[in-house]
Structure formats: structure tokens, C-alpha cells
Amino acid sequence: MALEPKSGNFDFISAANTGYRLAWKNRLPLLRLMVLPFFIKVGCIAAILFLGFENQILRHGLVMIPAYFAEGFLVAYVIRTLHAGGDLGDDVKQARRYFDDVIAAMIVFVLIQLTLAFIIGYTISAMPEMSPETEMESTSALQGFLMAVSVLALMLWAFRFAWLHLPIAMGIPLSSFLSRIQSFSSSIPMLGCWLAIFLPMAFLMVLISQGISSFFPIIEGEANLLSTFVLGSFQGGAEIVINVIAGIAMSYGFKSLMEQK
């Protein structure tokens, strides 16, 4: 006997399956829509390498802002079109019918990406400052374990807010959506849905990246600039694909969530 769904939860397996199915069904129009965001992202990656920012993680987010806007519009437009009953094969001008929601979702997407870029960049930048000796002097093993658990719990709690652009793109009032995801457990199906999309795609991305790397020689223990650019461009394209599929899947999970009594 199936259990009644609780507020904040949804069937993430069904949502992920819907994401894959709709992405495959609309693969040709989606690929056409991804072309411009992909080339904008490639341009941003080239700018990072040209400016010598490849090792300055905190500056990556600022350089990538144009790519975030393009990708945010893509995700918002795709989500809104699918849920509004539109056809992704039609001209993008149909976005004018729901311009406000698409633009608002795009802006929220950019803010989320900048926040994530800052957090990841700050964390990576701060890691070399701490040696094993100073770590052992500053905290005990138990304190370190509790700190790690606390950080993981905080990340899981905040995970739900990384998807606020989706209900906006769907036309769902943000206050109504936030009231449905106020419980800590609401992050769990979101994480499950994202992992169901991310892990298979990441596995393929690693395999293809290794194949690409084999074509470029390693000079003095480091990959050359061309190799870094090609790999970065491929990974940037893969990120767009993952974000689109995950956005579709998560949005249908949110739809079922909002339809619960």
C-alpha cells in the first residue's frame, strides 16, 4: 500500500524519469537552444584563461556572469514553455507571453550561481592555508568530525534554495512554494532527484574528458593551455545539459509537490 505523500516530499525517481524522457523527446529543439549559451560560456572560459584567472577561483564567478545569464534564460524559458504547454520548437519570441517570470527566474538563477561560485571558490582558496599540523593544533578529531557533520547538514538544509528559480519560471508564487519546503526533509527528495540526473551524466563526462585528455601531451607535469580550454569547454557544455535536464526533472517534482493536498 503506497504511503500518502507528506508536504515537502515528492517522488524523485518519477521526476527524474520525466526529466530524461522530456529532454530526449525535445532533444533537437533543446540542442538548438543550447548553442548560444554554450558559445557564451566558451567565451567566458577563454576570457578566464586569457586573463590568467584559472587559479583564481573567486574571480571565476564574475567572469562567468554573461554565461550565467544565458544559461539562466535557457533554463527558465525551457521550464516555462513545457509547463505552459508550449512547443520548444517554436520561435523563442513566444517567451514574450511570460516575459516577467522568465526574466525573474533568470535573475534568481544568476544570483544562485554567483553565491555557489563564491562559496566554492572561498572554500577552495582557504584550504591550502591550513596544514595538517595546524589543523590538529586548532581542533580535536571529535571537533573536526562535528564540524564536518554540521557543514554537511547546513548544505543539505540549504540545498532546496538552489532551485528557487524553477517555481518562479513555472509561475508558482514563491511564498506558496517556500511554505511547502519549510521542513528540513524537503531537501532530501531534491537531492535524490539531482543525484539521479547528475551521477550518470558525470560518469559519462569523466569518461569523455579522459578520452579528450589523451589527445593532449603533458608538458612539465602540467596540461597545456589548449587542453585546459578544450576540457573546460566540454565540461561547460555538459553543465548546461545537466542543468537543463535537472531543471526539467525538478520542476515536475515541484509540480506534484504543489498539487498535494
Protein Blocks (a to p, Z undefined) as FASTA:
>chain_A
ZZdddehiacfklmmmmmmmmmmmmmmmmmmmmmmmmmmmmmmmmmmmmnopmmmmklmm
mmmmmmmmmmmmmmmmmmmmmmnopafkbcfklmmmmmmmmmmmmmmmmmmmmmmmmmmm
mmmmmmmmpcfklmmmmpcfklmmmmmmmmmmmmmmmmmmmmmmmmmmnopafklmmmmm
mpfklmmmmmmmmmmmmmmmmmmmmmmmmmmmmmpcceehiacfklmmmmmmmmmmmmmm
mmmmmmmmmmmmmmmmmmpZZ
